[in-house]
Amino acid sequence: MTRIPSESRDLLEKAIYYPMLIKVLEKDLSVFKSSPFKLPNPYIELVEHILNLVHKELYYVKRELKKQGMKVQKTKWDDTFTTYLFIYKGYEEYHSYFNPRLRNYVESLLTDYLFKRFDDQYDRPKGSSKDTS
């Protein structure tokens, strides 16, 4: 049984997922910069913009973790599972994550960041101030 409330656990998990997402974006950015795209700048700017957003989110997550006295540390990993130590108000808990689950969640986060701009633009209720129709 975990002693960590779900809101705090979600925050601790963000401290796992955001660095992974940053690694993916940085790798993709290097691919975009070295690939022979006809017009590479829009792709590079999009990835850099998302990278900046994720860095800001990670900054806020780390600041909140520190404020609440929480930490997360990777303790063990293999081809199947990665284990993290969650430290919450003096309690230590080990949580193991299935690596494909981590990958899928990071992919989901990337999708959210890529399409967030379009969702905001097209899911706006009729009559809002930025509605162009």
Steps between C-alpha positions, in 0.01 A plus 500: 500500500640835403511793742545750220180682397415479131566873438850469643563177312395672176752775570774244571417320176527825305857520630553166324316570175614856420875420488420209270295727276786752495740228385264399220453860387872573507572191292224592254634854480844373402340279234305795358814713494702238315231369262467629145155655541410750236366738768643390835446820702128449582575154640799623695306796642209276601724254682696782666176663613371175651838436656484840671149425629606164642810653663275758669261230619789296638631808681161550669475131586846498660423819690176352634670172593762690696236715669309189610812309604469231234760331283514239228805289412554229242635202690497205264423427137517215253340417166155455653459717809636820650476552875483841663528600863237753604581694815193665649511674839751253642337192347681302233312296243628307203290505186575282198387606155471281194731660242249484211250679726755778562566525127131509414428768756787717375367452147157610620651809663682584178175469306327728748769765466504474120126538462423726797528808277249361253259380767496847653437657161229268371319390816407854599130558563313707242493870573830510687718804443749312283237322289567582134196334344 
